[in-house]
Amino acid sequence: QVQLVESGGGLVQPGGSLRLSCAASGFNLGWFAMSWFRQAPGKEHRLVERELVATVSPGGTFTHYADSVKGRFTIFRDDSKSMVYLQMDSLNADDTALYYCQASKTQTYWGQGTLVIVSS
C-alpha cells in the first residue's frame, strides 16, 4: 500500500524552528519529485488551495521554494531511508498551517498532513 506519513508538527514560538519528516512506503521514493505543501487548518479538503512550499528533484539536485519561505526553510531527502524532511527556521505566525508531503511522478500521492502552529 502506498503511504506517506508526516510527523514533527507542533506548537512553536515565533522565531523558533521545527523539522518535519515524511516517511514513504509502498513505492520507490527515489524516482519521485518530493514536495511540501501547506494549507490553512480546516481547509484540508480544498486541494486547489494548497500552497507549494518547497520541492526537491529526484536525487536532490534541484530545489525550489516559495518566496514566502525562501531563506528560512530547507527541503532535503534521504532516499536510502525513504524519508523527506523540511527544516523550518525563523518561524512566524503566517507559517501556521497543515503541512503535507507529496510524491509526484506519473502519479501523485499525498500524506494526511501534520499541524504546525506558530504562536506566543
C-alpha positions, 0 to 999 in steps of 0.5 A, spaced: 500 500 500 502 506 498 503 511 504 506 517 506 506 519 513 508 526 516 510 527 523 514 533 527 508 538 527 507 542 533 506 548 537 512 553 536 514 560 538 515 565 533 522 565 531 523 558 533 524 552 528 521 545 527 523 539 522 518 535 519 519 528 516 515 524 511 516 517 511 514 513 504 512 506 503 509 502 498 513 505 492 520 507 490 521 514 493 527 515 489 524 516 482 519 521 485 519 529 485 518 530 493 514 536 495 511 540 501 505 543 501 501 547 506 494 549 507 490 553 512 487 548 518 480 546 516 481 547 509 484 540 508 479 538 503 480 544 498 486 541 494 486 547 489 488 551 495 494 548 497 500 552 497 507 549 494 512 550 499 518 547 497 520 541 492 526 537 491 528 533 484 529 526 484 536 525 487 536 532 490 539 536 485 534 541 484 530 545 489 525 550 489 521 554 494 516 559 495 518 566 496 514 566 502 519 561 505 525 562 501 531 563 506 528 560 512 526 553 510 530 547 507 527 541 503 532 535 503 531 527 502 534 521 504 532 516 499 536 510 502 531 511 508 525 513 504 524 519 508 523 527 506 524 532 511 523 540 511 527 544 516 523 550 518 527 556 521 525 563 523 518 561 524 512 566 524 505 566 525 503 566 517 507 559 517 501 556 521 498 551 517 497 543 515 503 541 512 503 535 507 508 531 503 507 529 496 510 524 491 509 526 484 511 522 478 506 519 473 502 519 479 501 523 485 500 521 492 499 525 498 500 524 506 494 526 511 498 532 513 501 534 520 499 541 524 504 546 525 502 552 529 506 558 530 504 562 536 506 566 543 
